[in-house]
Amino acid sequence: MRQRITFFHRHEHGVDPDSLKLAGRSIAGPDIIAEREDRITLALDELPAELRDLLQESQELYIRWQSPVAYQTVGPWSSRLPPGLHVFYTPSNGRKLEGERLCPLLQAAFGPLDCSSISDSFTKLPNDRFSHSTAYQYYQVLESLAQFASYIEKRACVSPGSECKERAQRLAKANSVDFSYDAVSNVAKVTALWPNEPQPLSVDSHPDHRAEVGIMTPDIPPHLEQHEFGVTGLLSVLGQDTKPSPALFSFPSRHKSAAGVSFASGFLPPSGLHPTMQLRVSSSKPPMEGPYCSLHTYLTLPRAIFADKYQLGDGLFLSSKNLTSLRYISQPVDLEAPDYAIKLWGSSVLLELQPPDVQDDRPWTAEIPLHLRYLSPAEHGYRSIHVPWPAVFWACTAEDGTKFPSNPFDRVNLGYDGLFGQRTIFWHVDPRPESGGNLYHTIRVPVLDLLKSSWISAGTAAVVLAGFLFVVFKLASVYLRSGYGSQEAEKESDKKRQ
């Protein structure tokens, strides 16, 4: 097992190298205000048996969890996803879909999920444009990692020490947690990122594990390219170094932050059964000058709400909403079925936005029309659904010849990155809630009221019975007046026969 722990701080929150103490396989120092990233790399034989069996029959498995709390990053972790649990999966060639393994494993790790099997619950991703995307996608609204922290504590913390349990419990406070596996590297990586806040600077490592600790800050090395990220700081290998080593380096990064730009998301009142999501972006200026840049939004919509691809195919309608085009929507999306008749998790949508022609720092808005499905009945006649905020980013084309080898902090397979070429640079726009910090919208949806449904059933039965009795009464009255058939008609018929 290998672990890498990185503290990333602002310049004003640095630490004195002389205050750091390396003793054996531990490092200690004063508390630091910084982001913290822990990355643990594991061989397959170090994993639980049920997870190892699944991975041996998989080509790729990426699990991404994004916190519903808005935050701003200091370090190179600029990539954004809509809040919740995202799963991207590719089975090995020739293997059948291992739904019986994957869904129960996800439920054991993250709690009750609406996941029955890959064929029923996952959507299929396209592989005709770019081959670097996975085959299947799943999403679930998940506000907390408390269940996952307990799962890790029970399954991974086998030693009596408390350090492992403390690290497992801290997962519940992380901004993001990722699990990554691909058959090429044949190793699994678990990565967790905590927000920029006071962090205890104390790390211990196991004698059989390699541990690297970095205390870094952003910097601009000489000749830094626009697609690169520069850092400087101190690096230590526990058990090997006697004092931290200074470092200054840069690396290509596909994901960067559109500094000074933010967006807010909301639904126009009244929401009704056809709500409109409004995005308010603080600026229309592209983050780069020269290359082609286009602004996009990526939505993950639970199955209770969906976008109509036919409505979003009208260019004139899109222009009126400050939208350019629908770039991608997962398939299939049933436009008529109620929520309780569908097994798929929902749908993902990639839309290109249309900023104003005048590029300046004035805010502007775009509107996305959506539609609610009929939900199952509930007491008091309402159900609440949670809709995650979308991700908003500029996609810019890098210059010819630019290469993006994997960097030490890379985060790939986010769903939308597989829909662009590999020379695309993503400039992410930070979400900025106007009130509170939660990145889930809550919509109250009117449904059949169970407390009043008995009156509806009784009333329907009464109306049907009354209609039946009315028809019987009319037929009986006609029979009593004229009998079965008209006597005049019978006499006329006799005359004709004579």
Secondary structure, 3 states (H helix, E strand, C coil): CEEEEEEECCHHHCCCHHHCEEECCEEECCCEEEEEEEEEEEEHHHCCHHHHHHHCCEEEEEEEEECCECCCCCCCCCCCCCCEEEEEEEECCCCCCCHHHHHHHHHHHHCCCCCCCHHHHCEECCCCCCCCCCCEEEEECCCCCHHHHHHHHHHHCCCCCCHHHHHHHHHHHCCEEEEEEECCCCEEEEEEEEEEEEECCEEECCCCCEEEEEEEEECCCCCCCCCEEEEEEEEEECCCCCCCEEEEEEEECCEEEEEEEEEEEEECCCCCCCCEEEEEECCCCCCCCCCCEEEEEEEEEECCEECCCCHHHCHHHHHHCCEEEEEEECECCCCCCCHHHCCCCEEEEEEEECCCCCCCCCCEEEEEECEECCCCCEHHHEEEEEEECCEEEEEEECCCCCCCCCCCCCCCCCCCHHHCCCCEEEEEEEECCCCCCECEEEEEEECCEHHHHHHHHHHHHHHHHHHHHHHHHHHHHHHHHHCCCCHHHHHHHHHHHC
